[in-house]
Amino acid sequence: MTAGPDAAAAVRRGVRLFNRGRYFTAQQIFEESWQAASGPERTFLEALVQLSAGMHLRTRRGARQGAEHLLVRALIALEDWKPSAFGLDVERLAADFDAYVQWLREVKRPHRLLDRLRIPRLYAWNP
C-alpha cells in the first residue's frame, strides 16, 4: 500500500518516536494523520493510534486492561495489512505484539522498569 507523502512521513516520524518509548507523542502524530486521511489507509493509521495509546497506558498510566484492549483492537485492524504497509513490517509487528499481549495476560501486574525490554519495536519492511 502506498501512502500520500504526508501520511508516509507521519508514519516514519511516529515510528521513530514509538521506538524511543515516546508513545503519547507518537500517538499524536499518528492521530493527526489518521484524522486527515481519507480512504482505506485510515484503518491502518487508526491501528497505529491504538497501538501507541495502548503502550502509553501500559507504561505511563499503569492501565493493564485498557492497554490490552487497545493492543488487541490494533492487532485485529492490522490483519488486513499484512505483510507490509507504509514501509512497516506488519507481519512481524503483529507477531511481536501478539506475544506481548499474551505475556501481559500472564503477568497481570503493573508495568515495571525492566518490562520495557519486552516491548516490541516497529520495524521497516525488508522483503
C-alpha positions, 0 to 999 in steps of 0.5 A: 500500500502506498501512502500520500507523502504526508501520511508516509512521513507521519508514519516514519516520524511516529515510528521513530518516536514509538521506538524511543518509548515516546508513545503519547507523542507518537500517538499524536502524530499518528492521530493527526494523520489518521484524522486527515486521511481519507480512504482505506489507509485510515484503518491502518493509521487508526491501528497505529493510534491504538497501538501507541495509546495502548503502550502509553497506558501500559507504561505511563498510566499503569492501565493493564486492561485498557492497554490490552484492549487497545493492543488487541483492537490494533492487532485485529485492524492490522490483519488486513495489512499484512505483510507490509504497509507504509514501509512497516513490517506488519507481519512481524509487528503483529507477531511481536505484539501478539506475544506481548499481549499474551505475556501481559495476560500472564503477568497481570501486574503493573508495568515495571522498569525492566518490562520495557525490554519486552516491548516490541519495536516497529520495524521497516519492511525488508522483503 
